[in-house]
Amino acid sequence: MTIRVVHYINQFFGQKGGEEAANLPIELADGPVGPGAALQAALTGKAEIVKTIICGDSYFNENEGLACMGIREILQDIKPDLIIAGPAFNAGRYGMACGKVGEVAHGLGIPVISGMYNENPGYELYRNFSYIVETTNSAAGMRQAIPAMAKLVTAWIEKEGKLGTPAEEGYMPRGLRVNFFAEERGAKRAVNMLIAKLEGTPFQTEYEMPVFDRVAPQPAILDLSTATIALVTSGGVVPKCNPNRIESSSASKYGEYSIGGLECLCEATHETAHGGYDPVACNKDPNRVLPVDVLRDLEREGRIGKLHDKFYTTVGNGTSVANSKAFGAEIAMHLKNAGVSAAILTST
Amino acid sequence: MPVVHIATVVPISLTVGANRIVPAVAIPHPLGNPKMDPAEEKALRRSLVEKALTALTTEIEDQTVF
């Protein structure tokens, strides 16, 4: 028995044209088109691509609601067993469209298998909805992508939709936790892992930590007496009453505030917006988190050239790595543009 | 542009990738201690900031806790 598959591709792979055809609305073709031919060949006897949906990348992304409605209607009409989308490699709009098709299909209870480069935003945003095989970043990797996707489709058919883990089946993690009964209890698994770690033998973590990037250490300041030093904090120090309403946890923003002419921070002018530590000590004397008083002394004594007249602040309480990274990049740019020589970052 | 991270939980600072690290006093008051008298406390704060300035003027190859 062969399963019925609908294939989603963009205008380029649908042989409608390049960027000039990116505004093409949804078209439905019979059978496989473009990369669908190689997929069909790899799946002979197991699956049949009955229809191919072709849509321009710009059209899809600029008319998302309309495009999704069109896709939903087509899928409800054809009722395929499975959808294959892409591969989209590192094409952002194409990846977003494939991801969105995955979300629409998920809503209809139809599984989707796709292929993307791991940095494609379509993977990041829609990975919960599809099984996405990792591809290279350009269509030059088509010859590897097609067999990898066909292999996953085959496994999906043979296992009647009950695919194993990403590592077993060769798709990228979907960011989903799946309950299962382990043979050994947690304490025993943890001790086994610890022993393996101590012995230097391989082990598989059950809870992946986020990956933090690394930055090369920057050159040291040569002469402090001419340097402008800036203060930055994740301790949530803000002017009294938190004028920009920086959230007490999971901050979505940072603040830039003037300390021009201020000798120190005090209870009357500043406080902390941070909701993750006891604020009493900081509210009583905010220099305990942002040491403006000491830096003014050092400035007066000529130990440093200047204290930068603005400070940057956010709340580092449950704030996502992605937000923190974006804040950091923007703050660094502000400091650089202002000619700051070095920064002191304080954390609570 | 070098950055020095003054933080109490040094393992977190190391994990997130800070390169110049100065260990601080306590989570709610990294640069102070409410139990001290004000002059003593400010001296403590100054010593930490001076250590941070030393970190900023020191060439490093890798993550360094000062």
Interface residues (C-beta under 8 A of the other chain):
Chain A: F212 D213 R214 V215 P217 Q218 P219 A220 I221 L222 L224 A227 I229 V232 G235 Y277 D278 P279 V280 A281 C282 K284 D285 N287 R288 V289 L290 P291 D293 V294 L295 D297 L298 R303 I304 A332 L335 K336 V340 S341 A342 A343 I344 L345 T346 S347 T348
Chain B: M1 P2 V3 V4 H5 I6 A7 T8 V9 I12 S13 T15 V16 G17 A18 N19 R20 A24 I27 P28 H29 P30 L31 G32 P34 K42 R45 R46 L48 V49 E50 A52 L53 L56 T57 T58 E59 I60 E61 D62 Q63 T64
